[in-house]
Amino acid sequence: MKRNLLLCAWALAACSATHDRIIEEPPGGPDTFRVAAIHLHGESGDRTSDEKAEAILKRNFDRCAQMVRRAARAGAKVIVTPEYIDTGVALMPSECAHVCTTVPQPPTTKPLFDPSFEGQGLNDNLIGYSRLAKETGAYLVANVFEHYTSIFGEERYFNTAVAFDPEGRLVAAYRKINLYLWEYRNLWRGYETSYFDTPWGRFGMLLCFDALFPTTWGDLSITKECDFFTLQSYWEHAPLTGRMASNMLADLSGIPVIWSNQRRIGLAGDAGVIRPYADDTAMGLWGPPGVVIANLKIPHRLRVDENSPVVATTK
């Protein structure tokens, strides 16, 4: 009997590893809007040359773009992708230069696929995210490995979250402040929080380990007055799972969290849209890759009255 149960569990895991899933709430009322969190694992491999790295970056981007398009077709207005989804993480120093991109200073007045950005060191994935935001008409939060040359000529790399508006313009960029243990091997830490505004509210940007640091998310929730958090992660392991960290973040701040995580084996793999205080069922996806789509309430200040939609015209 025990053996049969183990075989059934193995079969379910095998099936879930090969089939994408969509967990979706029914459309909400006029005082809500739809958001999406992507749950997907990035491919790693040999990234020691430009050609090999570009092949991996392209495969990861194409897979992620499929998920983003699914979310947009379901009506998601803000879509969040996982941390390190392009590179598959675990970068060695010799690989950094082959997967990085420069990131223009936001906000840009034009989409990044505009010819005026040619020759500025933008890689295909960063430009691709700009095109994808324009294609889907959604706000898109992505993650890239950023290269920056300081005024002293020093080469620096950052783990950077980037946000695009529905026209493909870069509206915000955030360099991860609270680096995880092994990230100090390759990366410089950022020093400033970042957010972006939409017709449905203000979104503070967080990356993985940031969820455990009130000094970071408190600045976004209190000083910057953010209404929502986007949390991109490559959560490493239990006992403190990404879901637990997301729940703590939502409950302690009182702010909903759109948590996009890389698909992992075991308790580290999960993603979802987490609302504070368990005021309804948390939307989550454990195991297989997929998309989580949920409705969030538009802040009161952006409504005509309690029962009316947002003032701004929405797409």
C-alpha positions in Angstrom: 0.0 0.0 0.0 2.8 2.4 1.0 4.6 1.6 -2.2 1.5 2.3 -4.3 1.1 5.7 -2.6 4.7 6.5 -3.4 4.3 5.5 -7.0 1.1 7.6 -7.3 2.9 10.6 -5.8 5.9 10.1 -8.2 3.5 9.9 -11.2 1.7 13.1 -10.1 5.0 14.9 -9.7 6.2 13.7 -13.1 3.0 14.9 -14.8 3.1 18.3 -13.0 6.6 18.8 -14.2 5.6 18.7 -17.8 2.3 20.5 -17.9 1.7 24.1 -17.2 -1.2 25.1 -15.0 -3.3 28.3 -14.6 -4.9 29.1 -11.3 -7.4 31.8 -11.9 -10.0 33.7 -9.9 -13.3 34.6 -11.7 -13.3 38.3 -12.8 -14.0 40.7 -10.0 -16.2 43.7 -9.7 -15.6 47.3 -11.0 -13.5 48.1 -7.9 -10.9 45.4 -8.7 -8.2 44.8 -11.3 -6.4 41.6 -12.3 -2.7 40.7 -11.6 -0.6 37.7 -12.4 2.4 35.9 -10.9 4.5 33.6 -13.1 5.8 30.3 -11.7 8.7 29.0 -13.8 12.2 27.6 -13.6 15.0 29.2 -15.6 17.5 27.0 -17.5 21.1 27.2 -16.4 24.1 25.6 -18.2 27.3 26.8 -19.8 27.4 30.6 -20.0 31.1 31.1 -20.5 30.8 32.6 -23.9 28.4 35.2 -25.5 27.0 32.6 -27.9 26.3 30.0 -25.3 24.8 32.5 -22.9 22.6 34.1 -25.5 21.1 30.7 -26.4 20.2 30.1 -22.7 18.9 33.7 -22.3 16.7 33.3 -25.4 15.2 29.9 -24.3 14.4 31.3 -20.9 12.9 34.5 -22.4 10.7 32.6 -24.9 9.3 30.3 -22.2 8.6 33.2 -19.9 7.0 35.2 -22.7 4.5 32.4 -23.3 3.4 32.6 -19.6 3.1 36.4 -19.8 0.9 36.2 -22.9 -1.3 33.7 -21.1 -1.7 36.0 -18.2 -2.5 39.0 -20.4 -5.2 37.0 -22.3 -6.8 36.3 -18.9 -7.0 40.1 -18.3 -4.0 40.7 -16.1 -3.0 44.3 -16.0 0.2 43.9 -13.9 2.3 40.8 -14.5 5.3 39.7 -12.5 8.1 37.3 -13.6 10.5 35.4 -11.3 13.9 36.5 -10.1 16.9 35.2 -12.2 14.5 33.8 -14.8 16.8 34.8 -17.6 20.1 33.4 -16.3 18.9 30.4 -14.2 21.0 31.8 -11.3 24.2 30.3 -9.8 26.5 32.6 -11.8 30.2 32.2 -11.7 32.4 35.4 -12.0 33.5 34.3 -15.4 29.9 34.2 -16.7 28.7 37.6 -15.5 29.8 39.6 -18.6 28.1 37.2 -21.0 24.6 37.5 -19.5 24.4 41.1 -18.4 22.8 44.2 -19.8 23.0 47.9 -19.2 19.8 49.4 -17.9 18.8 53.0 -18.9 17.9 55.5 -16.3 14.1 55.4 -15.8 11.7 56.7 -16.7 12.3 56.6 -20.4 10.2 58.6 -22.8 10.4 55.9 -25.4 10.2 52.0 -25.4 13.5 50.3 -25.2 13.0 48.8 -28.7 13.2 52.3 -30.2 16.2 52.8 -32.5 17.5 55.6 -30.2 18.7 52.9 -27.7 20.9 51.1 -30.2 24.5 50.9 -29.2 23.8 51.5 -25.5 24.5 47.9 -24.4 20.9 46.7 -23.9 20.7 42.9 -24.3 18.0 41.2 -26.3 16.0 40.1 -23.2 15.7 43.6 -21.8 14.5 44.8 -25.2 12.3 41.8 -25.5 10.5 42.6 -22.2 9.9 46.1 -23.5 8.3 44.7 -26.6 6.3 42.2 -24.6 4.8 44.9 -22.4 3.8 46.8 -25.5 2.4 43.6 -27.1 0.3 42.6 -24.1 -0.7 46.1 -23.0 0.2 45.3 -19.4 2.6 46.6 -16.8 5.4 44.0 -16.8 7.9 43.5 -14.0 11.0 41.5 -15.1 14.4 40.7 -13.6 17.8 41.2 -15.3 21.5 40.9 -14.5 22.7 44.5 -14.8 26.2 45.8 -15.8 27.2 49.2 -14.7 30.5 51.1 -15.0 31.1 53.5 -12.1 32.6 57.0 -12.6 35.9 55.5 -11.5 35.8 52.9 -14.3 35.0 50.1 -12.0 32.8 47.3 -13.4 29.8 46.4 -11.3 27.0 43.9 -11.5 23.5 44.2 -9.9 20.5 42.0 -9.5 17.9 44.4 -10.9 14.2 44.4 -11.2 12.8 46.4 -14.1 9.2 47.6 -14.7 7.6 48.5 -18.0 4.4 50.4 -18.8 1.9 49.2 -21.5 3.8 51.3 -24.1 7.1 49.4 -23.4 8.7 52.4 -21.6 10.9 51.6 -18.6 9.2 53.3 -15.7 11.3 51.9 -12.7 14.4 49.9 -11.9 15.4 48.5 -8.6 18.8 47.2 -7.6 18.5 44.5 -4.9 19.5 45.9 -1.5 19.5 42.8 0.7 21.7 40.3 -1.2 21.6 36.6 -0.3 24.7 34.9 0.9 26.3 33.7 -2.4 25.2 36.9 -4.3 28.0 38.8 -2.6 30.4 36.8 -4.7 29.4 38.6 -7.9 27.1 41.5 -7.0 27.0 45.0 -5.6 24.1 45.9 -3.5 21.7 48.7 -4.3 20.9 51.5 -1.8 17.5 52.9 -2.9 14.0 51.4 -3.0 11.9 51.9 -6.1 8.2 51.8 -7.1 6.0 52.5 -10.1 2.5 54.0 -10.4 -0.4 52.6 -12.4 -4.0 53.6 -12.7 -4.8 51.0 -10.1 -2.3 51.9 -7.4 1.4 52.2 -6.5 3.6 49.1 -6.6 6.8 48.7 -4.5 9.4 46.5 -6.0 11.1 43.8 -3.9 13.6 41.0 -4.7 13.6 37.7 -2.7 15.6 38.2 0.5 14.1 41.8 0.8 10.9 40.3 2.1 12.6 39.6 5.4 13.9 43.2 6.0 11.4 45.7 7.4 13.9 48.5 6.8 13.4 47.9 3.0 9.7 47.1 2.7 8.9 49.5 5.5 10.3 52.4 3.4 8.1 51.4 0.5 4.9 50.9 2.6 5.3 53.9 4.9 7.6 56.5 3.3 6.7 55.8 -0.4 3.0 54.9 0.5 2.8 51.9 -1.8 -0.4 50.0 -2.2 1.0 46.7 -3.4 4.3 44.8 -3.5 5.8 42.9 -6.4 8.1 40.2 -5.0 10.4 38.3 -7.4 12.3 35.4 -6.0 14.5 32.4 -6.5 13.7 30.9 -3.1 16.4 28.6 -1.9 15.0 26.2 0.6 12.9 25.4 3.7 12.4 25.7 6.7 11.4 29.3 6.0 9.6 28.8 2.6 8.9 31.6 0.2 5.2 31.2 0.9 5.8 31.8 4.6 8.0 34.9 3.9 5.3 36.2 1.5 2.6 35.7 4.1 4.7 37.4 6.8 5.4 40.3 4.4 1.7 40.7 3.6 0.5 40.4 7.2 3.1 42.7 8.8 2.8 45.4 6.2 -1.0 45.0 5.5 -0.2 45.1 1.8 -1.0 42.5 -0.9 2.0 40.7 -2.4 2.3 39.5 -6.0 4.9 36.8 -5.5 6.6 35.3 -8.6 9.0 32.5 -7.8 11.1 30.1 -9.8 9.7 26.7 -9.8 11.7 24.5 -7.5 11.6 21.0 -6.1 10.0 20.6 -2.7 8.8 23.3 -0.3 11.0 26.1 -1.9 8.8 25.9 -5.1 5.6 28.0 -5.0 4.2 31.3 -6.2 1.0 33.2 -5.8 -1.0 36.4 -5.0 -1.0 36.8 -1.2 -3.5 39.0 0.6 -2.9 40.1 4.2 -4.7 38.8 7.3 -6.1 35.8 5.4 -9.2 37.9 4.5 -9.8 35.5 1.7 -8.2 32.3 0.2 -4.6 33.0 -0.9 -4.1 32.2 -4.5 -1.1 29.9 -4.9 0.6 27.4 -7.2 2.8 24.6 -5.9 4.8 22.1 -8.0 4.2 22.6 -11.7 5.1 25.7 -13.7 2.2 28.0 -14.5 0.4 31.3 -13.9 -1.6 32.6 -10.9 -4.2 35.2 -11.7 -6.2 37.0 -9.0 -8.2 40.2 -8.4 -7.0 43.0 -6.2 -9.0 45.9 -4.8 -8.3 49.3 -6.2 -7.3 51.7 -3.4 -10.2 54.0 -2.2 -8.4 57.2 -3.2 -8.5 56.1 -6.9 -12.2 55.4 -7.0 -14.9 58.0 -7.7 -16.8 56.6 -4.7 -17.0 53.3 -2.8 -18.9 51.5 -5.5 -17.4 53.1 -8.6 -14.4 52.0 -10.8 -11.1 53.7 -10.9 -11.1 57.3 -12.2 -8.4 56.8 -14.8 -9.4 55.0 -18.0 -8.1 51.5 -17.9 -7.0 49.3 -20.8 
